[in-house]
């Protein structure tokens, strides 16, 4: 059986909450944009309607005034006129219109109430044609030298009932600058009102965002606490809206998770107690069985061949069972947090040599041990780690097995690095993350688990080795050996133990 594992994965770092681009910013921007669009739209519509109403009122007043004034003056006017009478007619019409510029035309004659006024560029050809061919007043808005003017024109007809044209045309030019200023003032006042509207919308948006985001932030904070392991984290439920439903669902999920966690912890504790109790209870009968098996093995040479083989098999299996019980007891101590270090400063090269010599592996293992590699460790636990890793390599790999001891000074501190490499078939694909699992079997056809310091594995050896490494503040990693001389295409596996390089007097916690 090839090695079992327990690879942990670090949780992704939580990104800090940011205001920029957050929900609060989007809500405020949306409120402000909607308020701004509404204010601009209302301003444009108000300006358009106000301007139209003002101009319409001015146009109607100008047309009515001109019609009434022309009717009053034309009653005493004789046609055809001469230039002098035409000028008097224009002056009288202008006096009744508040001083507006009046132009009177009769065939080739024309008269202007203000002789200095430029009227030719303000009376358009289209308006003249409409007045000449029409029977009612016409008007046109024009711009002259950047200012707005209203030009109203009408033909003078005979008052005999059939509205025959007399050939006399009257045009009145009204100044619209006052109306322009009034509508511009209205526009300025409405535009000025946009600023407080936008500010008010921003304040309302902040209040609304706070109302919406406050429960969201509470829910996020409770979720982070739950992710950190605080299964008692809950959020208060207020109201009956969607956020309240979300908070209620979160609390129900947290309750279910807490209940499941409590149940799993209870089951795990029961399982650990069961393993510890069974292992403890097996020690006494196993001690008796071991004594009996020892006696049978000592007398095996005097027994018939079949009985001798059975006696030796009983001895081997009894020894294996004893080692399994000891391993289970050791795992139970790790699970219960009862394992402690008896750490002293130790020459690690001597410890590795002693471990190999104790098991008779000196001739089967090549060593490359650095001189004077000393660290504060528990010598017994280092012996267990070396025995399990080397025994595993010998059993499942192929010679030569090489043990290398070095030191490594990296950015994260000084480390002791112990590597165990073999030239075997290497790790089966996809087993690296499970290589330290308890009782894990990479080969389903095998009946034994990962190796330990015995001749046959208990299935807990590499798991115990990893726990001992972690107890020292270190770790064990496994990978396929890189390609090199004598390795073909990179066959074999390398187990690497890394331990903090601490000396006597340094902090070992």
DOZA-494809 format. One record per residue: residue in three letters; x, y, z of N, C-alpha, C in turn. Coordinates in pm, whole numbers, plus 50000, padded with zeros to 5 digits. Each point is the difference from the previous one (the first is absolute). Layout:
REM residues N
alaXYZXYZXYZ/...
***
This chain:
REM residues 509
unk500864988250000499145011850000500895012250000/unk499645010049921500795012249989499325010950079/unk500605006250083499815011650083498625006549996/unk499505004550109498735007050011500185014450046/unk499115010549978500305014050029498855008950041/unk500355011250041498995009650048500455014049961/unk499745003949879500465013049952498975010750026/unk500375010350071499085011050029500135011149898/unk498945007549981500005011349906499665012650075/unk500785010149975499765012750068498765006749942/unk499195005550088498805007149955500415012949929/unk499295003649894500355012549930499825012050088/unk500925009549985499945012150083498775008249964/unk499325005250102498815008049976500405013849954/unk499385004549893500305013349948499325010550087/unk500695010650033499395010350083498875006949927/unk498985004450079498875007349943500465013649954/unk499585004149884500405012949946498765008349971/unk500105013050032498905009149970499915002849851/unk501195002149938500025003449857499504988049920/unk498975002549919499464989349918499074991050077/unk499715003150128499144991750079498535003049975/unk499144992550069498575001649983499555013950045/unk500605005250107499635013450047500255010449890/unk501184999449938500335009649895499044998749883/unk499704987849961499094998149886498605005350031/unk499524997950123498695005150037499975015349998/unk501025006250059500055014650004500085005749859/unk500884994349918500165004849862498694998549923/unk499324988750020498734997749930498965010350042/unk499885002450132499065010050048500305013749941/unk501275003950005500385013249952499765001349850/unk500354989749924499805000549855498515000949966/unk499184992150070498555000649974499465013950035/unk500435005350117499555013350039500475010649901/unk501244998849954500535009749905499264999449867/unk499754987949951499274998549874498595005750015/unk499364996950115498645005150022500005015250006/unk500965005850070500055014750013500275006549865/unk500954994449925500315005749869498804998849906/unk499354988450004498824998249914498895009850037/unk499765001350132498965009350044500375014449963/unk501275003450013500445013449964499805002649851/unk500384990549918499855001649855498535001449962/unk499144991750059498585000849967499405013350049/unk500385004050123499485012650053500465011849915/unk501274999949962500515010849916499295000549866/unk499824988449941499324999649871498575005150010/unk499274995150101498605004250014499905014950034/unk500885004750091499965014150037500345009049882/unk501034996249926500405007949884498895000349896/unk499384988549978498924999449902498825008750043/unk499674999350131498875007950049500295014949990/unk501205004250036500355014249994499975005049856/unk500604992449911500045004249860498604999949939/unk499234989850037498644999449945499185011950046/unk500115003650126499275011550052500465013049932/unk501315001349983500535012149935499555000849855/unk500064988549930499574999949860498525003649986/unk499164994150083498565002949991499725014850030/unk500705005250103499795014250035500475009049887/unk501154996549940500535008349892499074999849880/unk499464988649963499104999049885498715007750027/unk499434998050118498745007050032500205015250006/unk501105004250062500255014350008500175006249863/unk500784992949914500225005449865498695000549922/unk499194989750012498754999549926499075011550044/unk499925001950134499125010650048500515013949960/unk501355001550013500555013449968499895003149852/unk500274990549915499905002149855498565002949962/unk499074992450062498585002449971499575014150035/unk500535005050114499625013550043500605010849910/unk501264998349960500705010149921499564999549854/unk499754988149946499694998449858498615005349965/unk499145002150099498635004749971500005013749934/unk500985008550033500075013449945501105001549895/unk500494988649952501155000449908499494997849858/unk500485008649907499594999149861501054992649919/unk499544991649911500864992349909499675004549858/unk500975002549915501444997850021500645011450078/unk501004996850083500665010250080501215005649926/unk500475011250051501305004949957501004997350112/unk501265003749977501054996850097499745006950134/unk499535012249997499795007550123498884993850083/unk498884996849935498894993950073500364986150051/unk500844992949922500424986550043500865000950125/unk500855010250007500855001750119499165003650122/unk498965008849979499145003450113499244987650049/unk499594991749909499284987750036500904991050086/unk501254998549958500944991650078500235005750138/unk500115013350011500255006250129498814998350092/unk498775001849948498824998650084499834985650050/unk500284990349912499904985850044501044997150106/unk501225005149982501084997650097499675006150135/unk499395012149999499675006350128499004991750079/unk499104993649936499024991650070500534986550042/unk501174996449957500594986850035501145001350099/unk500055011050072501045001550102501375002649943/unk500075005649883501295003549944500664989049920/unk499324989149970500584989549915500285005749861/unk501004994549934500345004549865498944994949905/unk499465009349918498944996449906500485003349859/unk499814990549912500345001649859498714998749921/unk499755010049912498804999849916500455000049854/unk499404991049922500374998749859498735001249915/unk500175007249891498935000649900500675000149863/unk499874989049936500644998149869501495003650010/unk500475010549932501425003350004500355009650113/unk498985004850070500255009250109500144992650132/unk500865005450089500124994350134500355011150097/unk499524998250124500265009950105500314992650130/unk500925005850081500424993850126499785010250110/unk499444995350111499745009250111501295005150060/unk501064992249994501325004150050500954999749881/unk500335011649950500805000649877501404994550017/unk500464999250125501364995050023500054984850019/unk498874993750010499974985550026500294992149873/unk500724989050019500284990849889498884989649998/unk499115001649908498854991049995500094989749889/unk500825003049901500054991049884500454986050038/unk501004999250092500544986850037499124992850101/unk498965006750054499164993650099498664995349944/unk499635005049886498774995549936500394990349889/unk499724987250021500434989949906499154999749874/unk500574994349896499304998849872498774991250015/unk500124989250078498884990950019498825006750067/unk500305008350101498925007050068499325010049904/unk500775007149921499435009549906499114993049899/unk500464988449954499194992749903498704995250062/unk500074995450126498794995350068499015011450024/unk500515011850034499115011550023499395004849870/unk500795000249893499525004949871498884991349947/unk500134986950014499014990849943498904996450098/unk500145003550127499024996050100499025011050030/unk499084996950090498975009450041499985002350150/unk500944993850074500005001450146501435002650045/unk500145002750128501315003450056500914987750001/unk501275002149974501044989850006501115005050090/unk500734990750058501115004250087501204990749978/unk501165004850041501244992449985500995004850107/unk500664990550068501055003550097501344999649929/unk500775010650018501305001049933501045004250103/unk501254997849964501125004650083500785010249919/unk500245011250062500745010749934501075004950096/unk501254998649955501155003750082499994992950136/unk499574987449997500034991650120498805001550091/unk499075009049969498845002250086498744995249929/unk499014995450079498764995049939498995011349976/unk499264998649888498965009549967498814992449943/unk498825006450018498764994649942499515009749894/unk499814995049880499525008249888498604995349965/unk499035009050012498604997049967499625008349877/unk499464993249901499585006949878498564997049966/unk499335009749941498614997849960499645009349882/unk499154995349911499525008849892498815008350050/unk499885012149947498855008650032498934997749893/unk498804996250042498914997049906498915010550010/unk499175000949894498875009450000498914994850093/unk499375009050063498984996350098498624999849937/unk499844994449881498704999549934499394986050004/unk500574991350084499414986750018500674988949923/unk500635002849889500634989049923501494998850025/unk500565008150091501414999250042500925000349878/unk499805009849914500895001549886501275006750045/unk501134995749942501295005750035500115014149946/unk500535008750081500185013949960501395002549942/unk500874989650011501385001649956500915005750106/unk499435003650113500775005750110500414988950097/unk501314999250034500534989850091500655006850119/unk499704994850120500545005850123500794989350075/unk501225003650044500864990850076500405006850131/unk499894992750110500415005250131501124991150055/unk501085006350041501164992750052500065002250151/unk499834988650077500015000850147501284993850054/unk500535006350102501224995050066499624989050100/unk500654987949989499724988750090501094997950105/unk500865009850017501084998150097499494998850144/unk498935007350030499454998950136499464985950025/unk499304994349902499494986350015501154990050010/unk501055002449919501174991150008500625000550139/unk500125011950056500605001350133499134993350107/unk498685001149983499104993750097500144984849999/unk500024994249881500144985449991501394995550044/unk501025008249973501354996550045500095000450152/unk499335009850061499995000850147499294987950059/unk498914996149935499304987950045500904987849990/unk500724998949889500914988749982501105000150106/unk500555011850029501065000950101499504996050138/unk498805004250034499464996450132499764985150011/unk499484994149892499784985450003501324992650004/unk500995005149922501314993650000500665000950137/unk499835011450066500565001450134499354990250097/unk498744997049977499324990550088500454985749981/unk500744997249892500474986249978501014996050107/unk500855009350041501064996850096499434994850131/unk499075007250065499444994450124499244987049978/unk499374998749881499304987449972500984988349996/unk501135002249932501014989349992500584997050138/unk500315010550077500524997750135499004992750087/unk498735003949990498974993150078499884985549957/unk500094997449870499934986149953501194991950050/unk501195006450008501174992950052499814996550147/unk499435009550078499754997250142498984988750014/unk498935000749923498994989450004500594986649956/unk500905000649901500654987549954500864994150110/unk500745008650073500824994950110499144993850108/unk498885006650032499104994350100499434986649954/unk499574999649873499454987549947501064989149994/unk501245003949958501084990249994500324994650139/unk499995009150099500254995350136498934990350047/unk498755002949965498914991050039500154986449935/unk500444999949875500154987349928501294992950039/unk501095007550011501314993850018500294996250145/unk499355006550096500284996750139499724985250030/unk498834994749964499804985650022500904991449914/unk500365005049880500924992249915501374999150065/unk500495011250058501294999650068499964991050122/unk498895000650075499884990950115500024985549955/unk499324997349890499994986349949501394995949952/unk500725009149934501364997049957500934997550117/unk499875008450106500834998150118499714986550067/unk498724996550010499644987050059500514988449915/unk499965001749868500504989449912501504998050017/unk500765011350012501444998750021500304993450134/unk499255003550103500214993650130499684985149992/unk498954996849925499664985849984501094992649925/unk500585006549898501084993749924501244997950086/unk500225008850101501154998650089499794989350107/unk498794994550007499764989350097499045003650111/unk499515012550003499045003950103498614995649955/unk499634987750034498734994649954498825006050075/unk500255007750102498925006750071499665013649943/unk500645003949891499755013149940498615000349939/unk499245010550035498645001849947499785014849968/unk498965002949924499625013749969498575002350049/unk499735012350043498665003350046499085001649880/unk498774995550015499005000649894498995010950035/unk499925010149915499045010950020499225002249872/unk498715001750013499175002749883499554987349931/unk499385002049885499464988649925500355001149851/unk501085007149969500385001549859500964988949959/unk500565001749878500904989749947501274998650085/unk500525011150052501204999350084499714992450128/unk498815001850056499634992450119499904985249968/unk499454996749884499954985949959501394994249983/unk500925008149943501384995449984500664997750135/unk499815009350095500584998350134499414987850069/unk498724997949982499354988350062500554987049941/unk500194999949869500574988149935501434997450047/unk500795010950016501364998550050500004993950140/unk499145004950087499954994650136499594985350001/unk499044996549915499604985949992501154991349950/unk500735004949900501164992349950501074998750106/unk500255010950075501004999550107499574990450109/unk498714999850033499514990550101500234985649954/unk499674997349872500204986449948501474996349998/unk500865009649962501444997349997500534997450140/unk499555007950097500464998150137499554986650055/unk498764996249969499524986950046500794988649936/unk500275001349869500794989649932501414999350055/unk500605011950025501365000150055500044993650138/unk499015003150083499974994050134499854984949991/unk499164995649908499814985549984501274993349950/unk500665006449902501244994249948501094999750106/unk500095010850078501015000250107499734989150103/unk498744998250031499664989550097500354986249945/unk499654997749873500334987149940501514998049991/unk500735010949966501464998849992500604997050137/unk499495006750102500514997450135499704985750043/unk498794995349966499674986150033500924990349927/unk500285003149871500884991149924501414999850059/unk500495011850041501345000450059500044992550132/unk498975001950082499954992750127499914985149976/unk499244996349896499874985849970501354993949961/unk500725007149912501314994949957500954999150119/unk500015010650082500894999950117499624989150097/unk498704998350024499564989750094500314986049949/unk499724998049869500304986749943501494997250006/unk500805009949963501464997950003500464996950142/unk499475007450097500404997750138499584986150047/unk498784996149963499514987050044500754988549934/unk500525002349880500734989449930501414997950055/unk500535009650073501404998950042500214988250095/unk499094998050093500194988950097499944986349933/unk498934997049921500024986849934501144998749900/unk500395011049937501124999049906501304997150071/unk500175005250120501224997050076500084985050029/unk498844994250038499984985550027500254992349871/unk499375004349889500204993149873501455001149954/unk500625011650026501395001749960500914990350075/unk499744998450130500824990450077499834985949947/unk498744996149972499764986549948500674998449863/unk499865010449915500594999149867501524999250009/unk500595007150097501464999350017500454986150039/unk499264993850092500354986250042499884990649882/unk498915001249921499814991249886501125001949897/unk500445012749977501085002249904501314994150049/unk500235000850132501244994350054500034984849984/unk498854993750008499934985449988499644995449860/unk499975009349903499564996449866500914989649936/unk501295000650032500944990549936499734985650044/unk499354998350114499734986550051498644994849956/unk499235008449927498674995949955500054994949857/unk498964992549960499934995749860499985012349909/unk500394998349873500115011649909498725008549993/unk498854993749986498765007649990499715007750128/unk500224993650112499755006650128501025011250024/unk501254997949956501025010350017499645012349916/unk499554997549875499625011349915498805007550059/unk499064992650055498845006450063500425008150121/unk500944994750079500455007250119500695013149962/unk500854999549896500675012349958499005010149942/unk498994995249925498985009049945499215006850112/unk499674992050104499285005750114500855010850066/unk501294997650014500895009950061500075012849918/unk500134998449867500085011949915498715008250004/unk498874993149990498735007249999499715006250136/unk500404993250106499815005950133500855012650016/unk501244999549951500865011950007499415011349915/unk499454996749881499405010249915498775006150067/unk499204991750063498835004950070500405009050117/unk501074996550066500485008450111500445013749949/unk500714999849887500435012849944498805008449953/unk498994993549943498805007249958499315006550120/unk499914992650111499385005550120500815011850052/unk501314999049999500845011250044499825012149909/unk499914997549869499785011049907498655006650024/unk498984992050023498695005750028500015008250129/unk500724995450099500125007650124500725013349973/unk501034999549916500735012249968499125009949924/unk499254995149901499095008549925498945005950092/unk499514992250094499005005050095500575011350084/unk501264999050037500615010850077500125012749916/unk500344998449873500055011849912498615006249986/unk498984991849978498655005149982499495007050125/unk500384994950115499555005850127500845012050041/unk501075003049925500875011150035500864997150121/unk500204987250031500784996250118501464997249969/unk500385000349870501404997249965500865012050038/unk501134997450065500905010650044501424996949953/unk500765010749982501404998549959500904999350122/unk500954990949994501094999650098501265004349924/unk500085013149979500995005249905501295003950070/unk501114995849942501345004050043500825002449874/unk501115007150014500865002249884500664986749963/unk499874996249875500404986849954500805001249872/unk501014991149986500724998749874499164991249908/unk499405006149898499054992749917500684989349915/unk501245002249962500704989849922500184987450083/unk500395001550129500144988350088498654993150019/unk498925008050011498664994150018499614991649879/unk500275005049878499674992549879500824987049994/unk501295000950029500844987949996499524989750102/unk499665004750121499554990750104498704993349959/unk499095007649938498724994349958500204989349894/unk500905002549904500274990049896500694987750058/unk500965002250093500724988850059499084991350085/unk499085006350074499094992550088499164990149921/unk499685003249874499144991449919500784991949897/unk501305001150005500834992149908499945004749857/unk499815013149979499875005349866501265007249953/unk501064999550079501195007849967500574996149864/unk500004986949972500584995349874499055001749882/unk498735002850027499015001049892499685014449961/unk500545009550078499655014149978501285008149982/unk500025008349898501115009449979499675013050073/unk501005005750065499775012250079500935011249953/unk499445012050002500775012349975499615009850110/unk500674998650114499625007250121500975011550024/unk499455012050008500845011650027500584999550140/unk501195005650015500674999850131499455011150089/unk499904996950128499635009750103498645006549970/unk499034991649963498625004949983499284997250132/unk499945010350083499414998450133498765008850010/unk498984994850069498765007450020499314994750123/unk499105007950056499224995950117498804992149951/unk500034986650022498944991149953499774989250105/unk498924992649980499724988150081500644988249927/unk501074994650056500784989849931499154987749967/unk499104996050093499184988149975499085002249881/unk499415011849991499075002549891500735001449866/unk501225005650002500785000449876500344985849956/unk500294991250094500274986049968498794993449934/unk498805003250050498784994449941499825005149856/unk500275013049979499855005549865500974993349904/unk501274998950039501004993949912499664985449973/unk499594992950104499684985849983498844998149903/unk498975008250012498854998549911500345003649857/unk500705011249978500305004249863500964990349932/unk501064996050072500974990849939499384986249980/unk499254995150102499344987049985499035000049884/unk499315010849982499075001149887500754999549868/unk501145007049990500794999949877500564986249970/unk500464993250104500554986649979498944990149955/unk498805001650056498954990349971499385002349862/unk499725012549966499245002849880500845005949888/unk501225004150029500875005349897500964989349951/unk501145004649951501034991049951501355006150036/unk501014991650024501325005450036500615007449881/unk500935009050027500415004050135499055010250062/unk499854999350133499265009950077501025009650062/unk499775012949979500975010050044499355009350102/unk500725002150112499565009350103500965011750001/unk499475012249982500835012049993499585009650111/unk500995005350073499735009450108500775012949972/unk499275011249988500635013049974499275010650082/unk500515012149987499315011650059499675009849889/unk498975007850023499555009649898499635013050070/unk500675010649962499695013250056499255007949893/unk498695001350022499135006749904499455012750062/unk499145006649922499435012650049499114997950122/unk499414988150012499134997250114500744993750116/unk501335000049999500784995050114500944988749960/unk500624994450103500944988949980499274986750022/unk500334990349914499294987350004500994988349991/unk499614988950063500664987249979499214992549894/unk500704994949898499344993249889500524985749994/unk499104990350020500344985849991499224994049885/unk500724994649899499344994349883500264985149994/unk498964992349967500104985549981499554997149858/unk500904995449915499714997649859500234985449967/unk499164994549912500184986249954499984999949848/unk500224988349942500024998449855498894990649955/unk498895000150073498904991049970499085005349891/unk498784994949996499075004049893499435014150017/unk500285006350111499475013550021498564999750050/unk499425011550010498645001250052498984997749889/unk498964992650029498934998749900499395013749973/unk499565002549878499435013249968498825003450090/unk499995012350049498895004850080500034996350146/unk501124994150048500054995750141500795009650088/unk500615010649943500855008750081499235006650115/unk498755004149975499255007050103499454990650106/unk499994987049972499434990550097501054991150063/unk501265003249974501064990950036500174998350151/unk499495009650078500124999150145498684996550068/unk499004995949922498744995750060500204987350082/unk499214998850105500094988050083499374988249928/unk500734989049994499574987549936499755001649850/unk500535010649941499795001849858500794989749922/unk499364994149898500664990049915500015005249857/unk501185003149952500115004349861499724988549905/unk500324987850044499754988149919498904992250069/unk498814999349940498874993450063500244985150018/unk500944994349927500264985750011500834996650122/unk500635010150063500834997450117499124998150122/unk500494992650093499264997650124500645007250116/unk501135006649978500665007550106500055014749962/unk500125008450101499975014349976501385005749986/unk500125012850031501275006949990500964994350101/unk501275002749977501044993650079500195006750133/unk500554992750094500505005750124501354993650027/unk500434999750126501334994850028500014984950011/unk498954993049969499964985450005500294994349866/unk500054986849997500224993449872498825001449909/unk498785000050053498805002449921499285012050058/unk499365007949917499425012450046498674998150072/unk499705009550091498715000050068499015008849927/unk500465007649901499115009249931499985013850062/unk500755002050108499985012850071501375006650005/unk501004993849940501375004650016500235014249952/unk499625002949875500265013549949499095010350066/unk498814995850040499125009350073500635003850134/unk500584990250069500675002850128501245008649976/unk500744997249892501185008049968499625014649978/unk498925002549927499575013749974499575006950129/unk499274993050086499575006050127501215003650087/unk501024991450000501225003050077500725012149942/unk500015001249866500635011649938499255012850036/unk498694999549996499215011850036500185003750146/unk500184990150085500215002650142501295008050020/unk500964998249912501255007750004499885013549929/unk498855002649938499865012349922500464998449857/unk500154987749954500474997549864498934993349916/unk500444994149891499074993549909500754989649918/unk499244991749931500584990049909499295001449866/unk500805000749893499455000749865500504988049921/unk499244996449897500374988649917499845003949854/unk500904994949917499945002749856500774989149928/unk499754999049870500804990949919501415005649988/unk500974990850001501395004249989500265005849861/unk500815010549991500325005649869500874990449920/unk499995001849869500834991749914501475002750028/unk500814989649990501425001550025500744987449963/unk501315000050018500804988149966499514987950078/unk499744989349930499584987750064498534999550033/unk499255010749971498585000150033499104998249879/unk500574999049885499184998549882499195012749976/unk498694998749993499125011449974499425005650128/unk500815001050106499545006350122499204990950090/unk500304987350008499264990750084500455001350144/unk499154995350089500305000850142499235011250067/unk500024999850135499315010250079500955006050101/unk499735012550036500825007150098499085005650108/unk500254995550126499315005850115500965009950065/unk499525012350024500865010650053499435005050131/unk500794998350106499645005050133500685013550022/unk499235010250040500545013250032499655003350143/unk501045002850080499825003650141500705013250028/unk499435008450086500695012450037501364997050065/unk501015007449958501344998150056500135008850125/unk499674994050115500065007350126501154994650084/unk500625009050073501084996350091499535001450144/unk500794995050090499705001250142499935014750039/unk498955003650074499825013950043499105007849908/unk499704994849879499085006849910498584995950032/unk499035008249956498594997250024499604987949916/unk499464990050065499634987649931498494998749985/unk499285010450037498554999149989499585002849857/
***
